[in-house]
């Protein structure tokens, strides 16, 4: 039966007036209607799977119209500095503006203008975040508000490779935005992330034709090429695909070690309509990094040793790490009814990590003698994560409600193999010997670490007028199994329940107050000398602040005061140094301000400032009196101005100043890393579809050192370098 005739019969039978658009029903045949309970049920059965939309007015009148076409669009983070949309970091469907926490988004548009190449460079825009490049294991990690964070990718916890936190090795070419979430977030990720989270969101397909090619060159023989191709695959634009590929190489890094190589292939497919959004993607990467250039402290002068430019402290050029990444992601968001949505996300990640470098483990005297390791490691990390939840939204009178319930399963396997022919040996870098012990080659000592985490969570958001209150709770069950070199596996199980509370009060349409009380934890399986398991490490973050939309919502300001407190930490047992004990933890209290947007035509701004006063809850002779590796002040200011100078021609300039205060190296505050400030400058020109960007980093060639917790490994900051990027949009 023709659809128009079937709908008219339904209207007559149920005595329900109905608006039927003839153009919408023309040529369509109705589906069978069986045992309909109401006119709405009958209409739903008759139109199921047909390209029409059913609308219900406030008075209950049914209208059948042409189906609304909803397709995927380019995410705002790829075209703007200010990002307002919903985020994978909130299961309640909130934007970062709506969440009761201090948040900061670093968009890919900003990173493109700054010519950022690594996550460390990108996170220079974030207040309260400190990148840790000072590790003899050759890794890069980061801390948020003084606590190490494992991070997340697309809102899911991910595997770490050695000391590389999740996401720190992802090429920026495939990153849509970086969300800096301040404060612990056990609700989102379960364990770890005591002080905050870096959520890395990868790029997605959209329903437009695009081919953008960029080429980059710069200091130390840098050469990089990137292709970003996007295409709608169907006539209705619901199915689209995207491929991002990049290849990069360099002759060396500024410390004289091997040049970085970076290879990425990242295809993705997306289906989107009015009720469904399905994304499947892969990330295949191979990266080779030279050792982060470093020096050591002079214990007599209390200053870092000067070393010749471009010369490794120990050994030759061919030292570094290799990371091979294979990652698959799938996400399904489905609107079941106008009040119920379900989301399911899955991620598989395999990381192969290999380290070859000479690592200084101790300073033996004041005349340049070091204790050096020639050992290496190879590690494979496999991580499978599934997260699924349902979200219910409804109103009762003037009160709105959102309820979320779901679960997360994380299965992680880490297998590390250490060199058996490496070892420690003395080495004087001021008077190096004629020959140097070769780096290890035989790997036969293994360590296995398997963990399975089951997390069950719920959240409730209630709103009445300008007041929005949220509460959440998560229960985690974690099983950790470890084995050394084929020995008997040791299994430990931990359970933890963590709550989370927040409130947002909209005083005006553009000005809001917020407050939150959030908790985090890290499961501990370490035994003390009596054979008892030490207590889990927990944190609590109390925060109040404001969110202010300025310049007709073109600029967003976040400002807050926070107090983050760690219950306990692990320290060396003074009775038997082979074991650890639990001692009172640390506290950080401070202010956190960030602002981003386009206040005027052509002007873009992004700035962040964090001041945190750290202290141990109970200083002691063994623990020390100073929280090390954490500068009190971290800041960044970026501004750019672009202006049209002719038809299809624009030119602009961008500049940034970033830095940090001095920080203690050791917990007794005997040695410090000096304060550092450095400036970057970019000039850009667009002529039609051609984009040119010329940049100088560390414009004034300021000497700087990165924060560290070891006097025998002081990472050097990059000297003045230049970069040239040329991009062309073919369509």
C-alpha distance (Angstrom), angle and dihedral (degrees) to the residues before:
residue distance angle dihedral
X1 . . .
X2 3.82 . .
X3 3.77 111.1 .
X4 3.81 94.4 -124.6
X5 3.81 91.4 54.7
X6 3.83 92.7 46.5
X7 3.80 91.8 50.9
X8 3.78 91.7 49.3
X9 3.81 90.3 51.9
X10 3.82 89.8 51.0
X11 3.81 89.8 51.3
X12 3.81 91.9 49.8
X13 3.83 95.0 44.5
X14 3.82 94.6 49.6
X15 3.81 94.0 35.0
X16 3.80 87.8 -126.5
X17 3.82 117.5 143.4
X18 3.77 110.2 -130.8
X19 3.81 134.7 -169.9
X20 3.80 110.1 -138.1
X21 3.81 121.2 -173.8
X22 3.84 106.1 -145.1
X23 3.82 91.2 -154.5
X24 3.82 90.4 55.8
X25 3.83 95.3 51.3
X26 3.80 99.3 37.3
X27 3.80 112.1 126.8
X28 3.82 94.6 2.5
X29 3.80 125.8 125.8
X30 3.79 119.5 -144.8
X31 3.78 121.9 -117.5
X32 3.85 118.7 -123.1
X33 3.81 116.7 -81.1
X34 3.82 115.2 -148.2
X35 3.83 127.4 -178.9
X36 3.80 94.8 -22.3
X37 3.81 113.2 -164.4
X38 3.80 96.0 -158.5
X39 3.78 141.9 -0.4
X40 3.82 89.1 -95.1
X41 3.81 91.0 52.9
X42 3.82 90.4 48.3
X43 3.80 92.0 50.2
X44 3.81 91.2 47.7
X45 3.81 91.2 52.3
X46 3.81 93.3 46.4
X47 3.82 94.0 49.8
X48 3.81 100.1 36.1
X49 3.81 109.7 138.4
X50 3.82 94.0 1.4
X51 3.83 122.9 123.9
X52 3.81 96.0 -108.2
X53 3.78 133.7 103.1
X54 3.81 124.8 -132.2
X55 3.80 116.7 -149.6
X56 3.81 128.6 -172.9
X57 3.80 119.1 -155.1
X58 3.80 123.7 -146.2
X59 3.81 90.4 -97.2
X60 3.83 91.6 52.5
X61 3.81 97.4 -104.5
X62 3.81 113.0 150.0
X63 3.81 122.1 -134.7
X64 3.82 126.7 -172.2
X65 3.80 112.7 -156.7
X66 3.78 139.8 157.1
X67 3.77 111.1 -62.7
X68 3.76 114.5 -93.8
X69 3.79 108.9 -115.8
X70 3.79 111.4 -135.3
X71 3.79 116.1 -178.4
X72 3.79 135.9 169.9
X73 3.79 116.9 -89.8
X74 3.80 132.7 -163.8
X75 3.79 107.8 -80.9
X76 3.78 114.3 -108.0
X77 3.82 91.3 -124.0
X78 3.81 89.4 69.7
X79 3.80 92.0 54.9
X80 3.82 105.8 29.5
X81 3.78 141.6 42.5
X82 3.83 92.7 -141.1
X83 3.82 113.0 66.9
X84 3.83 120.6 -166.7
X85 3.80 107.6 160.6
X86 3.80 129.2 109.6
X87 3.77 115.4 -74.8
X88 3.79 139.4 -147.4
X89 3.81 87.7 -123.8
X90 3.83 90.0 74.7
X91 3.79 122.8 59.3
X92 3.80 88.7 -171.1
X93 3.81 89.2 68.9
X94 3.79 93.4 -113.1
X95 3.75 125.7 152.0
X96 3.79 117.5 -127.3
X97 3.82 86.9 -104.5
X98 3.81 90.3 60.0
X99 3.80 98.3 46.8
X100 3.84 118.7 100.7
X101 3.79 93.6 -123.4
X102 3.78 140.4 78.3
X103 3.78 107.2 -95.0
X104 3.77 137.1 173.3
X105 3.79 129.5 -165.2
X106 3.79 122.6 -155.1
X107 3.79 105.4 -161.7
X108 3.79 126.7 -151.7
X109 3.80 87.4 -122.1
X110 3.81 90.0 62.3
X111 3.81 92.0 46.0
X112 3.81 90.4 49.8
X113 3.80 91.3 54.2
X114 3.80 91.4 47.4
X115 3.84 93.0 46.4
X116 3.81 89.7 -129.7
X117 3.80 112.7 -179.9
X118 3.81 104.4 179.4
X119 3.78 137.2 37.6
X120 3.81 88.7 -114.3
X121 3.82 89.5 60.0
X122 3.80 91.1 44.7
X123 3.81 93.5 51.4
X124 3.80 90.6 56.7
X125 3.83 82.4 85.2
X126 3.81 92.7 61.0
X127 3.77 125.3 88.8
X128 3.79 117.3 -137.7
X129 3.81 93.7 18.9
X130 3.80 121.5 114.6
X131 3.80 121.7 -172.7
X132 3.79 114.0 -142.1
X133 3.79 110.5 -148.0
X134 3.81 92.2 154.5
X135 3.76 106.1 99.5
X136 3.76 130.5 120.4
X137 3.81 86.8 -144.1
X138 3.79 89.7 68.9
X139 3.79 97.5 -118.1
X140 3.79 139.0 132.6
X141 3.78 122.2 -138.0
X142 3.78 135.5 155.0
X143 3.77 140.7 -142.0
X144 3.80 130.6 -145.1
X145 3.79 117.4 -151.5
X146 3.78 90.9 -14.2
X147 3.82 99.6 -48.6
X148 3.79 128.6 101.4
X149 3.80 114.1 -110.9
X150 3.80 129.0 -156.8
X151 3.78 91.3 -158.4
X152 3.81 131.3 -153.3
X153 3.80 139.5 -108.2
X154 3.81 116.7 -142.5
X155 3.80 89.7 -14.5
X156 3.81 94.3 -55.0
X157 3.81 128.7 109.9
X158 3.78 111.3 -110.8
X159 3.76 140.1 -161.6
X160 3.78 119.9 -90.0
X161 3.78 123.1 -141.2
X162 3.78 112.4 -140.4
X163 3.79 104.1 -56.5
X164 3.79 93.1 -18.9
X165 3.80 109.4 113.0
X166 3.78 117.4 -137.0
X167 3.78 111.5 -75.1
X168 3.80 97.2 9.3
X169 3.80 90.4 112.3
X170 3.82 97.6 46.1
X171 3.83 111.2 116.9
X172 3.80 111.6 -114.1
X173 3.81 90.7 -130.9
X174 3.82 89.0 79.6
X175 3.81 98.3 40.1
X176 3.80 116.5 104.9
X177 3.79 95.9 -175.2
X178 3.78 142.6 -22.9
X179 3.80 115.4 -130.5
X180 3.79 114.9 -155.7
X181 3.81 105.9 -157.8
X182 3.80 111.1 -168.8
X183 3.79 119.8 -146.7
X184 3.85 130.1 26.7
X185 3.79 117.9 -52.5
X186 3.78 111.5 -165.2
X187 3.83 89.0 150.6
X188 3.81 91.1 63.1
X189 3.80 102.6 36.2
X190 3.79 109.6 10.8
X191 3.80 111.4 -136.7
X192 3.82 132.4 19.8
X193 3.84 122.2 25.9
X194 3.82 93.6 96.2
X195 3.80 95.1 171.1
X196 3.78 104.2 28.3
X197 3.77 145.6 -52.5
X198 3.78 138.5 -101.0
X199 3.82 106.0 -147.6
X200 3.80 112.4 -165.0
X201 3.81 114.7 -157.5
X202 3.80 117.5 -161.6
X203 3.80 125.1 -143.4
X204 3.82 121.7 -89.2
X205 3.80 135.7 -153.2
X206 3.80 120.2 -102.7
X207 3.80 135.8 -170.8
X208 3.79 100.3 -94.0
X209 3.78 135.2 92.2
X210 3.80 112.0 -112.3
X211 3.79 138.9 159.7
X212 3.78 116.4 176.1
X213 3.80 122.7 173.4
X214 3.81 124.9 -173.0
X215 3.79 132.9 -174.7
X216 3.79 124.1 -166.4
X217 3.77 135.9 -171.9
X218 3.78 134.5 172.3
X219 3.78 149.0 133.3
X220 3.82 121.9 -9.3
X221 3.80 93.5 22.7
X222 3.80 96.1 -61.1
X223 3.81 113.9 179.5
X224 3.81 122.9 172.5
X225 3.79 134.3 167.6
X226 3.81 127.0 -172.7
X227 3.80 132.8 -175.0
X228 3.82 121.9 -165.3
X229 3.81 112.6 -175.2
X230 3.81 124.6 175.9
X231 3.79 130.0 175.7
X232 3.79 140.3 170.3
X233 3.82 108.1 -124.5
X234 3.80 101.4 -163.1
X235 3.78 135.0 49.3
X236 3.81 91.9 -117.0
X237 3.84 90.6 53.3
X238 3.79 92.8 -128.2
X239 3.79 95.3 119.1
X240 3.79 118.1 55.9
X241 3.79 138.0 164.1
X242 3.77 136.6 -156.8
X243 3.78 134.6 -167.5
X244 3.79 124.5 -167.5
X245 3.78 119.4 -174.9
X246 3.77 130.6 172.4
X247 3.79 137.9 174.9
X248 3.78 125.8 -172.8
X249 3.78 138.6 171.8
X250 3.80 139.6 169.8
X251 3.79 136.3 -168.0
X252 3.81 93.7 -125.1
X253 3.79 141.8 -34.7
X254 3.79 123.3 -102.3
X255 3.81 91.7 -91.2
X256 3.81 93.9 57.3
X257 3.81 96.0 -104.9
X258 3.79 123.8 126.9
X259 3.78 115.8 -60.0
X260 3.78 119.4 -104.0
X261 3.80 118.7 -100.4
X262 3.77 121.9 -163.6
X263 3.82 127.2 -175.8
X264 3.81 124.1 176.3
X265 3.79 137.1 174.0
X266 3.81 114.5 179.3
X267 3.82 118.8 171.4
X268 3.81 122.3 176.3
X269 3.81 139.1 176.9
X270 3.80 127.8 -157.5
X271 3.79 136.0 -170.3
X272 3.78 117.4 -167.9
X273 3.77 135.5 170.8
X274 3.79 134.8 148.5
X275 3.81 94.1 -67.4
X276 3.81 106.8 20.2
X277 3.77 135.9 58.1
X278 3.81 116.5 179.1
X279 3.82 122.6 176.4
X280 3.79 127.2 -179.7
X281 3.80 118.8 -179.9
X282 3.79 143.6 164.0
X283 3.79 132.9 -155.3
X284 3.79 118.0 -160.4
X285 3.77 114.4 179.7
X286 3.78 141.7 166.0
X287 3.79 118.1 -170.9
X288 3.78 132.4 177.6
X289 3.78 118.2 -168.8
X290 3.77 128.7 -171.1
X291 3.80 116.2 -132.6
X292 3.80 113.3 -77.8
X293 3.82 100.3 -105.9
X294 3.79 112.1 -108.9
X295 3.77 146.0 169.9
X296 3.81 134.1 -167.0
X297 3.79 133.7 -115.2
X298 3.77 122.5 -96.1
X299 3.80 101.3 -130.9
X300 3.83 91.4 -158.9
X301 3.81 99.1 52.9
X302 3.80 96.2 26.5
X303 3.82 89.3 -131.2
X304 3.81 131.1 109.4
X305 3.79 115.7 -95.3
X306 3.79 115.5 -104.6
X307 3.78 111.2 -122.9
X308 3.82 128.3 -171.2
X309 3.80 115.1 -87.6
X310 3.79 113.9 -97.5
X311 3.80 95.1 8.6
X312 3.82 123.1 117.4
X313 3.78 114.9 -125.1
X314 3.83 91.7 -133.2
X315 3.77 128.0 19.2
X316 3.78 130.6 -17.3
X317 3.77 140.3 -52.9
X318 3.81 101.1 -78.6
X319 3.81 100.0 81.6
X320 3.76 127.8 113.2
X321 3.77 147.0 81.7
X322 3.78 136.1 -69.4
X323 3.79 122.1 -151.7
X324 3.80 123.4 -172.0
X325 3.79 113.4 -169.2
X326 3.80 128.6 -166.8
X327 3.78 114.0 178.2
X328 3.80 132.1 169.4
X329 3.79 123.5 -171.7
X330 3.79 132.7 -174.1
X331 3.79 128.0 179.7
X332 3.79 130.4 178.8
X333 3.79 122.7 -172.5
X334 3.79 114.3 -177.4
X335 3.79 130.1 179.1
X336 3.80 104.1 -147.5
X337 3.80 95.8 179.8
X338 3.78 133.9 -13.6
X339 3.83 87.6 -86.2
X340 3.81 103.5 36.5
X341 3.80 129.6 61.7
X342 3.79 129.5 170.2
X343 3.79 128.0 -159.1
X344 3.80 128.0 -168.1
X345 3.78 123.7 -177.6
X346 3.77 131.5 180.0
X347 3.77 134.9 -177.6
X348 3.78 134.7 -176.0
X349 3.77 118.3 -169.5
X350 3.80 131.0 179.4
X351 3.79 119.9 -177.2
X352 3.78 124.2 -175.0
X353 3.77 111.8 -163.7
X354 3.83 128.9 -172.6
X355 3.81 127.6 -179.7
X356 3.82 128.4 -165.1
X357 3.79 116.1 170.0
X358 3.77 144.8 112.8
X359 3.80 107.4 -104.7
X360 3.83 123.9 -163.8
X361 3.80 109.5 -137.6
X362 3.81 100.5 176.4
X363 3.79 144.6 3.3
X364 3.81 107.1 -121.6
X365 3.80 100.2 -172.6
X366 3.79 142.9 -9.9
X367 3.80 94.6 -97.6
X368 3.81 99.7 73.7
X369 3.80 100.1 -82.7
X370 3.82 112.8 145.2
X371 3.79 135.2 -179.9
X372 3.80 103.1 -127.3
X373 3.80 132.8 -169.9
X374 3.79 121.9 -144.6
X375 3.80 93.2 -174.2
X376 3.76 124.0 117.0
X377 3.77 138.2 -167.9
X378 3.77 140.7 -141.7
X379 3.74 120.2 -159.6
X380 3.78 138.7 -179.8
X381 3.79 119.6 -161.3
X382 3.79 121.2 -170.8
X383 3.76 121.1 -173.7
X384 3.81 129.3 -179.8
X385 3.78 118.3 -174.8
X386 3.80 131.1 179.9
X387 3.79 122.6 -178.8
X388 3.80 123.8 178.6
X389 3.78 131.8 170.3
X390 3.77 143.6 160.0
X391 3.80 124.6 -135.0
X392 3.80 123.6 -156.5
X393 3.81 120.8 -165.4
X394 3.79 124.8 -174.5
X395 3.79 143.1 140.9
X396 3.77 131.2 -129.0
X397 3.76 105.8 -164.3
X398 3.81 107.8 -57.7
X399 3.81 93.2 -13.8
X400 3.82 121.5 93.8
X401 3.79 123.5 -155.1
X402 3.79 135.6 -164.7
X403 3.80 121.6 -178.4
X404 3.80 125.3 -174.7
X405 3.79 127.5 -171.2
X406 3.77 126.5 172.4
X407 3.76 150.4 122.2
X408 3.80 140.2 -120.7
X409 3.79 128.5 -151.6
X410 3.80 119.4 -166.1
X411 3.79 121.0 -176.8
X412 3.79 114.8 -175.0
X413 3.80 131.0 -179.5
X414 3.79 123.6 -175.3
X415 3.79 123.5 -176.6
X416 3.79 117.9 -177.5
X417 3.80 125.1 -174.8
X418 3.78 118.7 -164.5
X419 3.76 129.4 -159.1
X420 3.77 115.9 -97.6
X421 3.80 96.0 -164.5
X422 3.80 96.7 52.6
X423 3.74 125.2 91.8
X424 3.79 147.9 148.6
X425 3.78 123.0 -68.4
X426 3.83 137.0 165.2
X427 3.80 117.3 -101.2
X428 3.80 130.2 177.6
X429 3.79 109.4 -150.0
X430 3.83 92.3 -172.8
X431 3.81 90.8 55.5
X432 3.81 104.9 21.4
X433 3.81 119.3 -164.3
X434 3.78 121.7 -113.8
X435 3.80 91.7 -111.5
X436 3.78 130.9 35.4
X437 3.78 127.6 -153.1
X438 3.82 107.4 -103.1
X439 3.78 121.2 -111.6
X440 3.81 116.0 -96.4
X441 3.79 119.7 -86.6
X442 3.81 107.4 173.1
X443 3.81 116.6 77.3
X444 3.80 116.8 -168.9
X445 3.83 109.5 130.4
X446 3.79 111.1 93.0
X447 3.76 138.3 -167.7
X448 3.81 123.1 -170.9
X449 3.78 125.3 -164.5
X450 3.80 121.5 -179.5
X451 3.77 124.9 178.2
X452 3.78 135.4 177.2
X453 3.76 122.4 -166.8
X454 3.79 127.2 -168.3
X455 3.78 114.4 -169.8
X456 3.81 126.2 -173.9
X457 3.80 117.7 -171.5
X458 3.77 144.1 172.1
X459 3.81 134.4 -172.3
X460 3.78 133.8 -171.1
X461 3.81 124.9 -163.5
X462 3.79 118.7 -173.2
X463 3.77 125.1 -177.9
X464 3.77 131.2 -171.7
X465 3.75 118.0 171.9
X466 3.80 109.4 -46.1
X467 3.82 94.4 -15.8
X468 3.82 122.2 94.1
X469 3.81 120.5 -180.0
X470 3.78 126.0 -173.7
X471 3.79 132.6 -173.5
X472 3.77 129.9 177.1
X473 3.78 141.3 174.0
X474 3.79 133.8 -167.5
X475 3.78 131.1 -169.4
X476 3.78 117.7 -158.1
X477 3.77 129.3 -165.8
X478 3.81 112.9 -169.3
X479 3.79 128.1 -176.3
X480 3.81 117.4 -168.3
X481 3.81 123.2 -171.4
X482 3.80 122.3 -174.1
X483 3.79 134.6 -179.6
X484 3.80 132.5 179.0
X485 3.83 121.1 -146.0
X486 3.80 95.2 -26.3
X487 3.79 94.3 -45.7
X488 3.79 125.7 143.3
X489 3.81 110.1 -62.7
X490 3.79 116.1 -114.3
X491 3.80 116.6 -147.4
X492 3.80 127.0 -160.5
X493 3.78 129.5 179.2
X494 3.79 126.8 -160.7
X495 3.79 133.5 -177.2
X496 3.78 127.5 -163.6
X497 3.79 137.2 170.6
X498 3.79 118.1 -157.7
X499 3.82 127.4 -174.8
X500 3.79 129.7 -157.0
X501 3.82 130.7 -162.3
X502 3.78 133.8 -174.8
X503 3.79 145.0 162.4
X504 3.79 136.4 -163.8
X505 3.82 122.1 -168.0
X506 3.80 117.0 -168.8
X507 3.80 104.4 -148.3
X508 3.81 89.8 177.9
X509 3.80 134.8 -4.0
X510 3.81 87.9 -89.2
X511 3.81 106.3 30.7
X512 3.80 126.5 63.8
X513 3.78 137.9 173.3
X514 3.79 119.3 -145.8
X515 3.75 138.2 -175.5
X516 3.78 134.4 -179.1
X517 3.77 142.8 -178.0
X518 3.80 110.2 -161.1
X519 3.78 133.3 173.3
X520 3.79 135.3 -155.6
X521 3.78 137.4 179.6
X522 3.79 144.3 -171.5
X523 3.82 118.4 -148.8
X524 3.80 113.0 -125.5
X525 3.79 123.2 -153.9
X526 3.83 97.5 168.6
X527 3.80 116.5 124.7
X528 3.79 124.4 -139.9
X529 3.80 122.2 -135.3
X530 3.83 90.0 -85.7
X531 3.82 91.6 56.8
X532 3.81 95.3 -107.3
X533 3.80 121.6 135.2
X534 3.79 112.2 -112.6
X535 3.82 117.1 -122.8
X536 3.81 122.1 -91.8
X537 3.79 117.1 -96.6
X538 3.80 113.4 -115.3
X539 3.79 135.9 -175.9
X540 3.80 136.0 -163.4
X541 3.79 125.5 -160.3
X542 3.81 121.1 -164.0
X543 3.79 114.2 -172.7
X544 3.81 140.5 169.7
X545 3.76 126.6 -178.5
X546 3.78 151.8 129.8
X547 3.79 136.7 -98.0
X548 3.78 115.0 -156.7
X549 3.80 128.6 -174.8
X550 3.79 110.3 -150.9
X551 3.80 136.3 -175.3
X552 3.82 95.1 24.9
X553 3.82 91.6 -46.2
X554 3.78 93.5 -53.6
X555 3.82 91.5 116.4
X556 3.81 130.1 42.5
X557 3.80 124.3 -159.2
X558 3.82 123.3 -163.8
X559 3.80 119.0 -172.5
X560 3.80 128.4 167.3
X561 3.78 147.9 158.3
X562 3.79 115.5 -135.0
X563 3.77 141.2 -176.4
X564 3.78 116.4 -162.9
X565 3.78 119.2 -175.1
X566 3.79 131.2 -172.8
X567 3.80 116.3 -152.8
X568 3.79 97.8 -149.0
X569 3.78 144.6 -19.5
X570 3.77 136.4 -158.1
X571 3.79 121.1 -101.9
X572 3.81 136.9 172.8
X573 3.79 114.2 -78.1
X574 3.86 106.4 -115.1
X575 3.82 90.4 -153.1
X576 3.80 96.7 50.1
X577 3.86 114.4 10.2
X578 3.81 90.3 -161.4
X579 3.81 87.8 75.8
X580 3.78 137.0 49.1
X581 3.78 134.9 -130.6
X582 3.78 133.0 -154.7
X583 3.81 115.4 -112.5
X584 3.84 132.6 174.2
X585 3.80 111.3 -73.5
X586 3.78 135.6 -132.9
X587 3.79 138.2 -82.9
X588 3.78 133.3 -146.2
X589 3.78 124.0 -166.2
X590 3.75 126.7 176.4
X591 3.78 153.0 101.7
X592 3.80 128.4 -71.3
X593 3.84 122.5 -163.5
X594 3.79 129.5 173.5
X595 3.81 133.8 164.2
X596 3.80 132.8 -178.4
X597 3.77 139.9 166.8
X598 3.81 145.0 78.1
X599 3.81 109.4 -68.9
X600 3.81 93.4 177.6
X601 3.77 137.0 16.6
X602 3.79 108.7 -73.1
X603 3.82 95.7 5.0
X604 3.82 119.9 109.3
X605 3.81 123.9 -176.7
X606 3.80 134.7 -175.8
X607 3.79 123.1 170.9
X608 3.79 138.9 160.9
X609 3.78 135.4 -178.6
X610 3.79 129.4 180.0
X611 3.80 128.3 179.4
X612 3.79 115.5 -172.9
X613 3.78 127.0 177.9
X614 3.79 108.0 -153.2
X615 3.78 127.8 -164.6
X616 3.78 140.7 160.4
X617 3.80 113.4 -111.8
X618 3.81 90.5 -132.2
X619 3.83 114.8 13.9
X620 3.79 115.0 -154.6
X621 3.78 141.1 173.8
X622 3.79 92.1 -100.1
X623 3.82 98.0 38.9
X624 3.79 96.9 38.6
X625 3.78 132.2 -140.5
X626 3.81 104.3 -94.8
X627 3.81 132.9 65.4
X628 3.80 101.2 -128.2
X629 3.78 132.4 -149.5
X630 3.81 92.9 29.5
X631 3.83 122.5 103.6
X632 3.80 115.2 -147.5
X633 3.81 94.1 -134.8
X634 3.81 127.8 40.8
X635 3.81 120.4 175.3
X636 3.80 144.7 165.7
X637 3.81 133.4 179.1
X638 3.81 122.3 -172.9
X639 3.80 128.5 176.6
X640 3.78 133.1 168.6
X641 3.76 134.0 -179.7
X642 3.80 124.9 -159.4
X643 3.80 127.0 -176.5
X644 3.78 136.8 -177.7
X645 3.79 109.0 -114.7
X646 3.81 100.4 172.8
X647 3.78 141.4 -8.3
X648 3.84 107.0 -50.7
X649 3.79 90.6 -5.8
X650 3.81 128.1 109.9
X651 3.78 132.6 170.1
X652 3.78 132.3 -171.1
X653 3.77 148.8 161.0
X654 3.80 131.3 -136.7
X655 3.79 131.5 -168.8
X656 3.78 135.7 179.9
X657 3.78 136.2 -171.1
X658 3.79 118.4 -163.5
X659 3.74 135.7 166.4
X660 3.74 150.3 128.6
X661 3.77 140.2 -129.2
X662 3.78 123.9 -104.2
X663 3.81 118.3 -73.1
X664 3.79 135.5 -158.3
X665 3.79 118.0 -108.2
X666 3.80 96.4 -162.7
X667 3.80 131.2 33.7
X668 3.82 92.0 -114.5
X669 3.82 90.0 56.9
X670 3.80 93.0 -126.2
X671 3.81 93.3 135.0
X672 3.79 129.5 33.3
X673 3.78 139.3 -169.9
X674 3.82 107.1 -128.3
X675 3.79 122.4 -119.7
X676 3.79 116.2 -89.0
X677 3.79 134.9 -155.5
X678 3.78 124.8 177.1
X679 3.79 135.8 172.9
X680 3.80 131.8 -145.7
X681 3.80 127.3 -162.3
X682 3.82 131.0 -163.2
X683 3.76 133.8 -178.4
X684 3.80 120.9 -166.8
X685 3.78 136.8 -171.4
X686 3.81 130.0 -172.6
X687 3.80 120.6 -164.1
X688 3.77 110.3 178.9
X689 3.81 105.6 -58.0
X690 3.81 94.0 -13.6
X691 3.83 119.6 98.2
X692 3.81 124.3 -169.3
X693 3.81 124.2 -172.9
X694 3.81 123.9 -179.2
X695 3.79 118.2 -173.8
X696 3.78 141.0 179.8
X697 3.80 118.3 -160.3
X698 3.80 121.6 -155.4
X699 3.80 88.0 13.7
X700 3.82 95.7 -166.7
X701 3.82 94.1 41.6
X702 3.81 91.2 -120.6
X703 3.79 116.1 -173.8
X704 3.79 110.0 -120.9
X705 3.78 140.8 165.3
X706 3.78 127.6 -154.1
X707 3.83 123.0 -123.0
X708 3.79 115.4 -84.9
X709 3.79 140.7 172.7
X710 3.78 95.9 -148.6
X711 3.81 130.5 67.4
X712 3.80 89.3 -153.1
X713 3.81 93.9 59.6
X714 3.82 116.3 44.3
X715 3.84 110.7 165.9
X716 3.79 116.9 -140.5
X717 3.77 123.3 -129.2
X718 3.79 117.9 -125.3
X719 3.83 117.3 -92.4
X720 3.79 123.1 -135.2
X721 3.80 110.7 -51.8
X722 3.79 136.5 167.3
X723 3.80 134.8 -138.5
X724 3.79 134.5 -170.2
X725 3.81 121.4 -163.2
X726 3.80 124.2 -173.6
X727 3.80 120.0 -175.1
X728 3.79 133.3 -179.9
X729 3.81 128.8 -165.5
X730 3.80 107.2 -149.5
X731 3.82 90.7 -175.6
